[in-house]
Amino acid sequence: MIDTLQDFTASFPEFLQWLGVMIIAAIPFVESYFGSAVGVIIGVNPAIAVGAAIIGNIISMLVFVLSAHGIRSKATQGRAPKELSPSRAKLKARFDRYGVPGVSLLGQLFLPSQITSAAMVSFGAPKNQVILWQIISIIMWGIIFGVLASLGLSALQR
């Protein structure tokens, strides 16, 4: 899969490869972390690769959060809460234990930011708080993986 993402991004003209990075970073499970790494590996300036990956991931996450918020608002009007499936109950337990900051910062180790953010909003977390902490998390993970990819390339070139 990484090879496919690299080939896709590298297929853009050099001056538009940042756009390819932005597009792939909007894909759940690729996110800012793999998007940053792919961009750096194919030769995009690390600052541009990380920035493009972060922007792509944030745009995608916002679509999921705003959609989940709208759906939840309509679905819960005048209704009692429904019983959660086992997988959603497990996610809700983590949410209850760690809160929005913890799930946002650590949730990307388990699920994409789009899924965790939409789940938190569906559990009733404040939309703006979820967006803020998801943006912080996306930036943090994008920078970490961009730096690691840059250091890895530097080590290979020696």
C-alpha positions as CSV (number, residue, x, y, z in Angstrom):
1,M,0.0,0.0,0.0
2,I,2.8,2.4,0.8
3,D,4.3,1.8,-2.6
4,T,1.0,2.6,-4.2
5,L,0.7,5.8,-2.2
6,Q,4.3,6.8,-3.1
7,D,3.7,6.0,-6.8
8,F,0.5,8.1,-6.8
9,T,2.1,11.1,-5.1
10,A,5.2,10.8,-7.3
11,S,3.1,10.7,-10.4
12,F,2.2,14.4,-9.9
13,P,4.4,17.0,-11.5
14,E,7.2,17.9,-9.1
15,F,5.7,21.3,-8.3
16,L,2.3,19.7,-7.4
17,Q,3.5,16.7,-5.4
18,W,2.4,18.5,-2.2
19,L,-1.1,18.2,-3.6
20,G,-0.7,14.4,-3.8
21,V,0.6,14.4,-0.2
22,M,-2.5,16.4,0.8
23,I,-4.8,14.0,-1.0
24,I,-3.3,10.8,0.5
25,A,-3.3,12.3,4.0
26,A,-7.0,12.7,3.8
27,I,-7.4,9.0,3.6
28,P,-8.3,7.3,6.9
29,F,-5.4,5.1,8.1
30,V,-2.9,7.1,6.0
31,E,-3.4,10.4,7.9
32,S,-0.8,13.1,8.5
33,Y,1.7,10.6,9.8
34,F,2.1,8.4,6.8
35,G,1.3,11.3,4.4
36,S,4.3,13.2,5.9
37,A,6.5,10.2,5.6
38,V,5.5,9.5,2.0
39,G,6.1,13.1,1.0
40,V,9.5,13.2,2.6
41,I,10.5,9.8,1.1
42,I,9.6,10.9,-2.5
43,G,11.6,14.1,-2.1
44,V,9.1,16.8,-1.2
45,N,10.7,19.4,1.1
46,P,10.0,18.0,4.6
47,A,8.3,21.3,5.8
48,I,6.0,21.3,2.7
49,A,5.3,17.5,3.0
50,V,4.4,17.8,6.7
51,G,2.3,20.9,6.1
52,A,0.4,19.4,3.2
53,A,-0.2,16.1,5.1
54,I,-1.5,18.0,8.1
55,I,-3.9,20.2,6.0
56,G,-5.2,17.1,4.1
57,N,-5.8,15.2,7.3
58,I,-7.5,18.2,9.0
59,I,-9.9,18.8,6.1
60,S,-10.9,15.1,6.1
61,M,-11.3,15.0,9.9
62,L,-13.5,18.2,9.7
63,V,-15.8,16.5,7.2
64,F,-16.2,13.5,9.5
65,V,-16.8,15.6,12.7
66,L,-19.2,18.0,11.1
67,S,-21.1,15.2,9.5
68,A,-21.3,13.1,12.7
69,H,-22.4,16.2,14.6
70,G,-25.2,16.9,12.2
71,I,-26.3,13.3,12.1
72,R,-26.2,13.0,15.9
73,S,-28.2,16.3,16.3
74,K,-31.0,15.0,14.1
75,A,-30.9,11.4,15.4
76,T,-31.1,12.3,19.1
77,Q,-33.9,14.9,18.9
78,G,-36.5,13.7,21.4
79,R,-35.1,10.2,21.6
80,A,-33.6,8.0,24.3
81,P,-30.0,6.8,23.8
82,K,-29.7,3.4,22.1
83,E,-27.6,0.5,23.4
84,L,-24.1,0.5,22.0
85,S,-22.5,-2.3,20.0
86,P,-19.6,-4.1,21.7
87,S,-17.0,-2.3,19.6
88,R,-18.6,1.1,20.2
89,A,-18.9,0.3,23.9
90,K,-15.2,-0.3,24.1
91,L,-14.5,3.0,22.3
92,K,-16.9,4.8,24.6
93,A,-15.1,3.3,27.7
94,R,-11.8,4.6,26.4
95,F,-13.4,8.0,25.8
96,D,-14.9,8.0,29.3
97,R,-11.5,7.1,30.8
98,Y,-9.2,9.4,28.8
99,G,-11.5,12.2,27.7
100,V,-11.3,14.2,24.4
101,P,-7.5,15.1,24.8
102,G,-6.4,11.6,25.6
103,V,-8.5,9.9,22.9
104,S,-7.4,12.6,20.4
105,L,-3.7,12.3,21.2
106,L,-3.5,8.5,21.6
107,G,-6.4,7.3,19.6
108,Q,-4.4,7.5,16.3
109,L,-2.4,4.6,17.6
110,F,-5.6,2.4,17.2
111,L,-8.0,4.1,14.8
112,P,-7.8,7.0,12.3
113,S,-8.6,10.5,13.5
114,Q,-11.7,10.6,11.3
115,I,-13.2,7.6,13.1
116,T,-12.2,8.6,16.6
117,S,-13.3,12.2,16.1
118,A,-16.7,11.2,14.7
119,A,-17.2,8.6,17.5
120,M,-16.4,11.2,20.2
121,V,-18.9,13.6,18.7
122,S,-21.5,10.8,18.5
123,F,-20.9,10.1,22.2
124,G,-21.8,13.7,22.9
125,A,-18.4,15.3,23.2
126,P,-18.4,19.0,22.4
127,K,-17.7,19.4,18.6
128,N,-15.3,22.4,19.0
129,Q,-13.3,20.6,21.7
130,V,-13.0,17.5,19.5
131,I,-11.9,19.6,16.6
132,L,-9.3,21.5,18.7
133,W,-7.7,18.4,20.1
134,Q,-7.8,16.5,16.8
135,I,-6.0,19.3,15.1
136,I,-3.3,19.3,17.9
137,S,-3.0,15.5,17.5
138,I,-2.8,15.7,13.7
139,I,-0.1,18.3,13.8
140,M,1.9,16.4,16.5
141,W,1.8,13.1,14.7
142,G,2.5,14.7,11.3
143,I,5.6,16.4,12.6
144,I,6.8,13.4,14.5
145,F,6.6,11.1,11.4
146,G,8.0,13.8,9.1
147,V,11.0,14.2,11.3
148,L,11.5,10.5,11.6
149,A,11.3,10.1,7.8
150,S,13.8,12.9,7.3
151,L,16.2,11.4,9.9
152,G,15.8,8.0,8.3
153,L,16.6,9.3,4.8
154,S,19.6,11.2,6.2
155,A,20.9,8.0,7.9
156,L,20.4,6.0,4.6
157,Q,22.3,8.6,2.6
158,R,25.4,8.4,4.8
